[in-house]
Amino acid sequence: MFLEALGAALLGFALAWAAAHRLPDRLPARVVVLTTGALGGVFGALVTHGALGPGHFLATLTGAVAVAAVLLSLLLRPASRRLRRSAAV
């Protein structure tokens, strides 16, 4: 379980680093993004390991990356701050 948690934290951190590198203007501070990725990976590994049980190393890491990606997507801001008007006006 320790290796799963460590691998999940590293994968979440790598995913967060890639997101922060590609989308720096749409994400909050880099520290927040990297922390969210790592903790999301560990939480995803915990949930997946609890659901599948021991012996599913790759599936646990896949679940960890999925949860980290979902949490990182919640941090994204809109691409532009233009004022949009409705079609009725």
N, C-alpha and C positions, 0 to 999 in steps of 0.2 A: 504494500500500500504506500510505503514511503516513496518508492521509485515512481509510482503512478502520480503521486502528488507533486513530486519534483518535476517530472516530465510535463505534467499539465501546467504547472506554473511557468516553466520555460517556454512551452508552446504558446500560452496566453500572452506572455511577455513579448515573444517574437511577433505574434499577430498584432499586438498593440503598437510595437515599434514600427512595423510596416505601415499600419494605418496612420500613425502620427507623422511618418515620413512622407506618405503620399497625399494626405489631406490636412496639412497643418493649419489652414485657414478655416476649416470647418469643425475643428475639434477644440476643446478647452485646453488648458495647460498640459504640457507633455507629462508632467508627474502624475496628474490625474488619470490620463489615458493609460500610461504604463501600469499604474497600480490597479486600475480597473481590469485590464487585460489579464494580469497575473492572478488576481483574486477571482476573476470570473473563470479562469481555467481550473483553479483548485476547487471552486464550488461545483463546476460542471463535472469534474472527476469524482467528487464526493457523491453527487446525485446519481451519476451513471454507475459508479461502483455499488452504491446501495441498491440500485434497481436490478443490475445484472448479476451481482455477486462476484466473488473472486475468480480469477482465471480468464478474464476478458480484458487483457491489457490494451490491445489496439482499439477495441470498442470504447473503453473508458477514455482513452486519449481523444478519440473522435468526438465523444460527447463533451469533453472538456473544451475542445476547440469550438464546437458549436455554441456552447453557452457563452464563452468568451466573445465570440463574434456577435452574438445577440446583444450582450451588454455593451460592447463597443458601439454598436449601431444606435443604441439609445443616446449616446453622447453627441451624435452628429447634429450639426445645425444646418439650416437651409443654406443653399449655395449663394443666393443673392438676397440682398435686403431691399430690393426695389418695391415700390408701392404698387400693388396690383389693384386694378379696378375690376369691378364685376361687369358682366356683359350688359346688365340692365341700365347702367348709368351712362 
